[in-house]
Amino acid sequence: MPTLNLESMRADVARMLRESPDDIGDDDNLMDLGLDSMRLMKLASQWREAGARLEFADLAADATLAHWWAIVSRGQAGA
């Protein structure tokens, strides 16, 4: 199973938005870039399957890669 990291998360978001990963900054509001709640739920589910400990509400509260990576990395540190 591939390890989840910031760049793989960025690539997943970019695929979902049909954008280049280079165009998605750590602090960009992903909802402003076009991510909607249905796609966010799909990403959350995909990342949970990859072993991340996260909840949709945590991701929706601050829709930036920096915030999401902070949640995932805390979960990995506690694994």
MARKOLVEX-949374 format. One record per residue: residue in one letter; x, y, z of N, C-alpha, C in turn. Coordinates in pm, 1 decimal. Layout:
N
+----+----------+----------+----------+----------+----------+----------+----------+----------+----------+
| aa |       nX |       nY |       nZ |      caX |      caY |      caZ |       cX |       cY |       cZ |
+----+----------+----------+----------+----------+----------+----------+----------+----------+----------+
|  a |        X |        Y |        Z |        X |        Y |        Z |        X |        Y |        Z |
...
+----+----------+----------+----------+----------+----------+----------+----------+----------+----------+
END
This chain:
79
+----+----------+----------+----------+----------+----------+----------+----------+----------+----------+
| aa |       nX |       nY |       nZ |      caX |      caY |      caZ |       cX |       cY |       cZ |
+----+----------+----------+----------+----------+----------+----------+----------+----------+----------+
|  m |     85.8 |   -118.8 |      0.0 |      0.0 |      0.0 |      0.0 |     89.5 |    123.9 |      0.0 |
|  p |     67.5 |    218.6 |    -91.5 |    151.0 |    337.9 |    -96.1 |    131.0 |    424.4 |     28.8 |
|  t |    238.0 |    488.0 |     69.9 |    231.8 |    576.3 |    186.0 |    167.7 |    707.7 |    144.7 |
|  l |     78.3 |    756.1 |    227.6 |     14.5 |    884.8 |    203.1 |    110.1 |    993.9 |    247.4 |
|  n |    134.4 |   1090.9 |    160.7 |    217.9 |   1205.0 |    196.3 |    157.9 |   1330.2 |    133.0 |
|  l |    217.1 |   1443.1 |    165.0 |    161.9 |   1570.0 |    117.1 |    153.8 |   1573.4 |    -35.1 |
|  e |    257.3 |   1525.3 |   -101.8 |    257.0 |   1532.6 |   -248.1 |    156.3 |   1435.6 |   -310.4 |
|  s |    136.4 |   1319.3 |   -249.3 |     34.8 |   1228.0 |   -303.4 |   -105.0 |   1284.8 |   -280.6 |
|  m |   -124.3 |   1352.2 |   -167.1 |   -253.6 |   1417.0 |   -142.2 |   -276.4 |   1529.6 |   -243.5 |
|  r |   -171.5 |   1607.5 |   -270.3 |   -181.6 |   1716.3 |   -369.0 |   -218.5 |   1658.0 |   -506.1 |
|  a |   -154.3 |   1546.7 |   -542.5 |   -183.6 |   1482.7 |   -671.6 |   -327.7 |   1433.1 |   -676.9 |
|  d |   -377.3 |   1377.3 |   -566.0 |   -516.3 |   1330.4 |   -561.1 |   -613.7 |   1446.6 |   -579.3 |
|  v |   -587.2 |   1557.4 |   -510.8 |   -673.6 |   1676.0 |   -523.0 |   -666.9 |   1729.0 |   -666.1 |
|  a |   -547.1 |   1736.8 |   -720.6 |   -530.8 |   1787.9 |   -857.4 |   -608.8 |   1703.2 |   -957.6 |
|  r |   -601.1 |   1570.7 |   -942.1 |   -677.9 |   1481.4 |  -1030.7 |   -826.7 |   1510.0 |  -1018.1 |
|  m |   -872.3 |   1527.6 |   -895.3 |  -1014.3 |   1552.1 |   -870.6 |  -1059.2 |   1683.8 |   -935.0 |
|  l |   -970.1 |   1783.6 |   -934.3 |  -1003.1 |   1915.6 |   -988.8 |   -962.5 |   1930.8 |  -1135.8 |
|  r |   -897.2 |   1826.8 |  -1188.8 |   -845.0 |   1832.0 |  -1325.5 |   -751.6 |   1951.3 |  -1343.3 |
|  e |   -661.9 |   1963.8 |  -1248.1 |   -560.8 |   2069.3 |  -1247.9 |   -423.3 |   2005.6 |  -1238.1 |
|  s |   -321.3 |   2084.9 |  -1258.5 |   -184.5 |   2038.8 |  -1237.1 |   -153.4 |   2047.8 |  -1087.9 |
|  p |    -84.7 |   1948.9 |  -1031.6 |    -45.9 |   1958.7 |   -890.7 |     35.7 |   2085.2 |   -862.1 |
|  d |    111.0 |   2132.7 |   -961.7 |    191.4 |   2253.8 |   -944.8 |    105.5 |   2378.1 |   -921.6 |
|  d |    -21.3 |   2371.5 |   -959.8 |   -111.4 |   2486.5 |   -945.5 |   -184.8 |   2488.4 |   -812.2 |
|  i |   -157.5 |   2390.0 |   -725.5 |   -228.7 |   2380.7 |   -598.3 |   -129.3 |   2402.1 |   -485.0 |
|  g |   -142.6 |   2516.8 |   -419.1 |    -53.8 |   2552.1 |   -308.7 |   -100.5 |   2492.5 |   -177.4 |
|  d |     -8.6 |   2482.6 |    -83.7 |    -40.7 |   2424.8 |     47.5 |   -152.1 |   2501.4 |    118.6 |
|  d |   -155.6 |   2633.7 |     99.9 |   -251.7 |   2716.4 |    173.1 |   -368.4 |   2765.0 |     88.6 |
|  d |   -380.2 |   2713.2 |    -33.8 |   -495.0 |   2749.1 |   -118.6 |   -623.1 |   2690.8 |    -59.6 |
|  n |   -730.7 |   2770.5 |    -61.1 |   -860.7 |   2718.8 |    -20.5 |   -912.2 |   2632.1 |   -135.0 |
|  l |   -918.3 |   2502.3 |   -108.9 |   -953.1 |   2408.1 |   -215.6 |  -1097.9 |   2418.9 |   -257.8 |
|  m |  -1183.9 |   2467.4 |   -170.5 |  -1323.5 |   2490.3 |   -209.2 |  -1329.3 |   2605.1 |   -310.8 |
|  d |  -1244.8 |   2706.8 |   -291.2 |  -1239.6 |   2816.9 |   -387.4 |  -1187.6 |   2770.0 |   -523.4 |
|  l |  -1107.6 |   2663.9 |   -523.1 |  -1054.2 |   2610.3 |   -648.5 |  -1151.5 |   2515.8 |   -717.9 |
|  g |  -1266.4 |   2487.7 |   -653.5 |  -1369.0 |   2407.4 |   -718.1 |  -1399.1 |   2274.1 |   -652.2 |
|  l |  -1330.9 |   2242.7 |   -541.8 |  -1361.1 |   2118.0 |   -472.5 |  -1495.7 |   2131.3 |   -401.8 |
|  d |  -1583.4 |   2036.1 |   -422.1 |  -1713.4 |   2039.9 |   -355.2 |  -1719.8 |   1929.3 |   -249.6 |
|  s |  -1826.0 |   1928.5 |   -172.7 |  -1835.5 |   1835.1 |    -60.0 |  -1839.6 |   1688.8 |   -105.4 |
|  m |  -1899.3 |   1660.7 |   -218.1 |  -1903.8 |   1521.4 |   -266.0 |  -1762.9 |   1471.8 |   -300.0 |
|  r |  -1685.5 |   1555.5 |   -367.0 |  -1548.3 |   1516.7 |   -400.6 |  -1462.4 |   1507.7 |   -274.5 |
|  l |  -1487.6 |   1596.7 |   -180.2 |  -1413.2 |   1591.8 |    -54.5 |  -1442.7 |   1461.6 |     19.8 |
|  m |  -1568.4 |   1419.0 |     20.2 |  -1602.7 |   1291.5 |     84.8 |  -1530.3 |   1175.4 |     16.9 |
|  k |  -1521.9 |   1180.1 |   -115.3 |  -1452.7 |   1074.8 |   -188.7 |  -1304.0 |   1072.8 |   -152.7 |
|  l |  -1241.7 |   1189.8 |   -146.0 |  -1100.4 |   1197.0 |   -107.7 |  -1080.0 |   1144.4 |     34.4 |
|  a |  -1167.0 |   1186.0 |    126.9 |  -1155.2 |   1141.2 |    266.2 |  -1164.5 |    989.0 |    274.1 |
|  s |  -1257.5 |    932.5 |    200.2 |  -1273.7 |    787.3 |    199.4 |  -1149.6 |    719.4 |    141.9 |
|  q |  -1100.1 |    772.1 |     32.3 |   -980.7 |    717.5 |    -32.5 |   -860.8 |    722.6 |     63.0 |
|  w |   -844.4 |    832.9 |    132.9 |   -731.0 |    848.1 |    223.7 |   -746.4 |    761.1 |    347.9 |
|  r |   -869.6 |    742.8 |    394.6 |   -891.9 |    649.8 |    507.0 |   -854.8 |    507.5 |    466.2 |
|  e |   -890.7 |    469.3 |    343.8 |   -854.2 |    336.7 |    294.1 |   -702.6 |    320.3 |    287.1 |
|  a |   -631.4 |    431.2 |    266.7 |   -484.6 |    428.6 |    261.4 |   -423.7 |    433.8 |    401.9 |
|  g |   -509.6 |    440.4 |    503.9 |   -460.5 |    435.2 |    641.0 |   -465.8 |    565.2 |    718.7 |
|  a |   -513.4 |    672.2 |    657.4 |   -519.3 |    801.4 |    727.3 |   -632.3 |    801.4 |    830.2 |
|  r |   -605.3 |    865.6 |    940.5 |   -709.1 |    884.2 |   1042.2 |   -760.9 |   1026.2 |   1028.6 |
|  l |   -874.4 |   1038.8 |    963.1 |   -932.8 |   1170.8 |    942.6 |  -1082.9 |   1158.5 |    925.5 |
|  e |  -1148.4 |   1269.3 |    948.2 |  -1293.3 |   1276.0 |    933.0 |  -1327.8 |   1387.9 |    835.2 |
|  f |  -1436.7 |   1370.2 |    764.8 |  -1483.0 |   1469.7 |    668.4 |  -1494.1 |   1607.4 |    733.8 |
|  a |  -1551.9 |   1615.1 |    851.9 |  -1573.6 |   1744.4 |    918.1 |  -1441.6 |   1816.4 |    944.2 |
|  d |  -1336.7 |   1739.9 |    979.9 |  -1205.8 |   1801.3 |   1003.0 |  -1150.7 |   1862.8 |    874.9 |
|  l |  -1171.6 |   1792.8 |    763.2 |  -1123.6 |   1843.7 |    635.1 |  -1205.0 |   1964.4 |    590.2 |
|  a |  -1334.1 |   1958.8 |    608.5 |  -1421.2 |   2068.1 |    564.4 |  -1399.7 |   2195.1 |    646.2 |
|  a |  -1355.6 |   2180.0 |    771.0 |  -1336.8 |   2296.0 |    859.1 |  -1228.9 |   2390.3 |    806.2 |
|  d |  -1127.8 |   2336.5 |    739.8 |  -1018.9 |   2418.1 |    685.0 |   -970.3 |   2345.8 |    560.2 |
|  a |  -1020.7 |   2386.9 |    445.7 |   -997.1 |   2314.1 |    321.0 |   -866.6 |   2356.8 |    254.2 |
|  t |   -755.2 |   2330.0 |    324.5 |   -623.5 |   2354.6 |    267.2 |   -539.7 |   2227.6 |    281.9 |
|  l |   -448.0 |   2207.9 |    190.5 |   -359.4 |   2092.2 |    200.5 |   -274.8 |   2098.4 |    327.0 |
|  a |   -232.0 |   2218.4 |    365.8 |   -149.7 |   2231.1 |    486.6 |   -225.7 |   2177.3 |    608.0 |
|  h |   -352.2 |   2214.6 |    621.5 |   -433.5 |   2167.8 |    734.7 |   -456.2 |   2017.4 |    724.9 |
|  w |   -488.8 |   1969.4 |    606.4 |   -515.7 |   1827.4 |    589.1 |   -392.1 |   1744.2 |    618.1 |
|  w |   -275.9 |   1791.2 |    572.8 |   -153.2 |   1716.9 |    597.5 |   -121.1 |   1715.4 |    747.2 |
|  a |   -149.6 |   1824.9 |    817.6 |   -128.2 |   1829.2 |    962.3 |   -211.6 |   1719.6 |   1031.2 |
|  i |   -335.0 |   1703.0 |    989.4 |   -421.9 |   1599.2 |   1046.1 |   -365.7 |   1461.0 |   1015.4 |
|  v |   -332.3 |   1435.2 |    889.6 |   -282.9 |   1304.2 |    849.3 |   -151.1 |   1272.2 |    917.4 |
|  s |    -59.5 |   1368.4 |    921.3 |     72.5 |   1339.4 |    980.1 |     62.9 |   1316.2 |   1130.3 |
|  r |    -28.5 |   1385.2 |   1198.4 |    -49.9 |   1357.2 |   1342.1 |    -99.6 |   1215.4 |   1360.5 |
|  g |   -190.1 |   1171.8 |   1274.0 |   -241.5 |   1036.0 |   1281.6 |   -135.5 |    931.1 |   1254.5 |
|  q |    -45.9 |    960.9 |   1159.5 |     61.6 |    867.1 |   1127.4 |    162.0 |    859.2 |   1242.5 |
|  a |    185.9 |    971.4 |   1307.7 |    280.9 |    973.2 |   1418.6 |    228.5 |    892.1 |   1535.3 |
|  g |     95.1 |    890.4 |   1548.0 |     34.2 |    815.7 |   1658.9 |      6.8 |    670.4 |   1627.2 |
|  a |     38.0 |    628.4 |   1505.1 |      8.9 |    490.0 |   1463.5 |    104.3 |    391.1 |   1527.7 |
+----+----------+----------+----------+----------+----------+----------+----------+----------+----------+
END
